[in-house]
Amino acid sequence: GSAAEDGGPPAPERVLFPPTFSVSEIKNKQRRHFMFLRWKQQQRKEKLAARKKRRKEREALGDKAPPKAIPKTIENQRVYDETTVDPNDEEVAFDEATDEFAPYFNRQTVPKILITTSDRPRGRTVRFCEQLSTVIPNSHVYYRRGLALKRIIPQCIARDFTDLIVINEDRKIPNGLVLSHLPDGPTAHFRMSSVRLRKEIKRKGKEPTEHVPEVILNNFTTRLGHSVGRMFASLFPHDPQFIGRQVATFHNQRDYIFFRFHRYIFKSEKKVGIQELGPRFTLKLRSLQKGTFDSKFGEYEWIHKRREMDTSRRKFHL
């Protein structure tokens, strides 16, 4: 007999869907949504049961268990890019030893950054620039009042600034970043999104100190990616002060560059904790231009053309 006939609790009802079941065939919207949720719940239960079964089988086999299968992701199924850099490539090593950023990596030049905004910025953009200046050592904030970029750049060069960062905004929200390397370029244009100021980050750490942070660059594997990564690296002095335990991370994933600023804490000899200090934001490269900022007559090394370049979800450029 059943569990109910024996006096025990009733067995849980198992939803059995026919093999050709399709939620889209249900005409009633509420009923369709309800059945979709039940179907998803059943799928999750079956997936969890299969995972438990596999784990028990692996534990039973012990050392004889087969190696774990590597899950397929968009990243590891990436379409091969012919510009991917080989670490032992002598041509790439020569190019990087003679490019515009070589003096920084040879410690011949100390970075000095000017951070400015679009014309007459609003409060959120102003606060973002102020917080960004606490992340990048030796950076100075200037608020534009109708002064054109073409007039700012010669003044920056005359005052020995090595880089210019321009934060653009739309409807009071920061939405773009221009990074121009002085005095001869290049200039990168990024779309900015997902900006979070310090007060908007949960469980954040205390205010950052004035120590020079360490810099981590992840997944910049192509020639274009190397150029962009070197632009970010040259913003920071190349002698980090490890006593500050602060890290600035530029992580490239599917051509989106995620920026995070953390402090790490040694809890014991084996355990390390991290605190996010903020701000955080995401960048998407739109173009890389030779020379300094010139919107009319500038020569572009690379421009993101969506219809031509975004033909496959598995093709990335950085």
N, C-alpha and C positions, 0 to 999 in steps of 0.2 A: 504494500500500500504506500501511499504518499506520506510525506512528513506531517501533513495536516491530519490524516486519518490516525496516525500514531500518537497524536496529541502534541506534537512538536510545532515549532513555528513554521508558517507556510514558506515554501521555497520561493526565492526571488524570481520574479517574472522575467524571462529572457525574451528579448525582442528578436523575432525572426523575420528578416526581410527577404523577399524573393530575390533570386539571382539577378533578375533584370529590373530591380527596383530603381526608380528614378524620382527623386523628390520634385523635380520640375513638372511632373505630370499632375501633381496635386493642384487643383484650381484655387482652393481657399487659401488665402495668404497666411492667416494665423495658423491653420492646420499644417501648411507647408513648412513654416518656420519651426513649429513644434516637432514635426517629424524629422526635420533636418538636425535639430539638436539631439534627438534620440539616436539618430543614425551616427552622428559624430561621437557620441558617448560610447556607443557600442564599438566603434572603430578603435577608440582609445583603449577600451578594456581588452580587446583582442590583441592589440599591439603590446600592452603591458604584460599580458599572460604569455605571449610568445617570447618576450624579453626574459621573463623569469625562468621559463623553460630552458632557454639557451644558457642562462647563467648556471642553473643546476647541472646541466650537461657538462659545462666547462669545469665546474667544481668536481664532478665525478671523475672526469678524465684526468684532471691534475695537469702534470707536465706534458701529457700526450695530447692535450687540447690543441686544435688547429689555431693558427694566429687569427686575431680579430680582423674582420673585414674593414677596410677603410671606406667610410661613407662617401658617396659622391656629392660634391659641392660645386658651386659655380666657380669657386677659386681653383680647386684642383682639376677641374675640367676646362681650364682656361685655354683659349686658342693661342697657339704659339705665335709670339711676336719676334720677328727677325731682328729687332733692335734690342732684344734682351741682352744685358751686359754680362760678359764673362769676367769674373774677378781677375783672371790672368791675362786679359787682353791688353797687349802693350800699346795699341793705338788709343784705347780709352784712357789708359794711364797717362800717356803723353798729352792728350787733349785736356785732361783735368789738371795736369801740372802747369799748363800754359793758359788756362781760361781766366775769366774775370775774377773768379773767387780764389785763385791760387794764393794771393798774398795773405788771405785770412787763414788758410790751412797751413801756411808756412809761418804763421804768427808774426808777419811783418806789419800787419795793419790791425788796429783795434776797432771793432764795430762801434759806430755812433749813429743812432737811429732817430729819425724824425717821424712822429706819428701825427697825422693830421686827418681831417674829416672832409666830407662834402660841405658845400657852402651853407653856413648857418645851421649847425647840427642841433638836434633836439636832445633832451635829457638822457635817454637810454644810450644813444651813441656816444655822448660825452662820458658817461660812466664806464662804458665798455673801453674806450680809449685810455681812461685813467687806470683801469685795472690791467689792461694789456701792457702799459708802461711799467707796472710793478713786476711783470713776468720777464720782460726783455731788459737786461741791464743796459745802462748808459743810453736810455731812450728818453726823448723829450716830446711833450704833447703841445701842438700848436692848433688853435681853433681858427679856421678860415673865416674871413669876413669879406667875401667877394673877390679874393685874390686868386688869379688863375694859376693852375699848376705849372704852366710854362714859365711863369715868373717866380714860382717858389723854387723850382729845381736849380736855377743858377745860384740863388741865395744859399741853398743847401750845400752846393759844391763849394762855394766860397767859404762856408763855415765848417768845412771838413766833415760833413755828414756822409756816411757811407751807404745808407739805405733810406728810402722814403716809403712809408706805409700810409695809404689813403683808405679810410673806412667810409664807404658810401652807405646811404640809407634811403629807404622808401617807406613813406607813411610812418615815420618815427622809428622804424625798425632797421638795424644794420643788415644790409643784404649784399654787400660787395666789398672786396678787398683788392687793392692794387699795390703790388710790391715792386718797387723800382730800385735797381742796384745802381749806385752812383760811382763814378761820373759817366760811365759808358754803357750802362744797361747790363743785362737784359731787364725787361719789365714783364711781370706776370699779372694777368687779370683773373680773379677768382670770383665765383658766386658764393656768397656766404649764407648759411642757414643754421637753424638750431642753436642760436646764440643763447647762452645761459650766463647771467651774471652771478657773482658770488652769493648774494642773498637768496637766489633761486635754487641753489644746489643743496640738497638734503645731506645731512651728516658731514658737512664740510669741516675742514680743519681751521686752525687759527690763521691770521693774516700771514702772507708770505714774508720772509725776511729778505734782506738785501744781498744774500749770498748768490753767487753766479750758479745757475742751475745746470745739471747735466741735460744733454739733449739726446733723444732717441728717435731715430728715423726708421720706420718699418715699411718693407715691401715696395721701395722705390727701385724697381728692377730694370727698367728700360733706359735708353739714353735720355729720353725726355724726363723720365722719373728721376734720374741722377741729377739733371740740371735743376729741377724743382727742389729736390732734397738739399742740394748744395746751397741754393738760395736761402732756404730756411736755416740751415746750419750756420751760414755766415752772419746771421743776425745776433748770434750769441758768442761771447768770448770763448776761446777754445781751451781755457784752463778752468774747468768747473771747480767750485769750492765744495768738496764732498761733505764738509762738516755741516752744511746747510740742509743736506738730505732732500733736496728739491729736484724734480725731474720734469722737463717739458717734453712731451711726446707728440710726434706727428705720425699718425698711423694711417697708411694708405690701404683702403679696402674697396675693391671694385671702382677705382678712380675717385673715390670720395676720401678726402683727407680729414681725419678726425683729430682735433687738438685737445689734449688734456694736460693739466698741470697738477702734479701730485707731490706730497711729502711722504717719505717712507719712514717707518718707526721700527726699531729693533725691539721686539717683545721678549725675545730670548735668543739663545745662540742659534736656534733652528727656525724660529718663526719671525716673519716680518709682516707688519701691517702697513696699509697705505691710507692716506687721507687726501681727498681731492680738495684743492685750494681754489680752483676756478681762475678765470672764466673758462668756459668750454664753447667750442664752435666747430662747424663743419665747412670745409671748402671744396669747391669743384672747379678745376681749371677750365677756363674759357679760352685763353689765348696766351701765347708767349711771344713777346715782341723784342726785336733787336733794338738796342739803344734805349734811351730814356723815354718817358711817356710822350707819345705823339699820336693822337687819335686820327689825324688826317693823312699824314705822309709816312707813318711808321711802317717799317718792314717787318712782317710777321714770320717767325720761325714755325709756329704751329697755331692752328685755329680749330676749335672744336666745331665740327659740322655734323649735326645730329643725324640728318637724313643719309649722309654718306658713311659716317663712322659707326653709328649705333645700329648696325645691321644684325649683330649677334649679341645676346646677353652674356656670352662667354668671352668677348673680346674687350681687352682693357689696354690703355695707352700708357699708364704710368708704371 
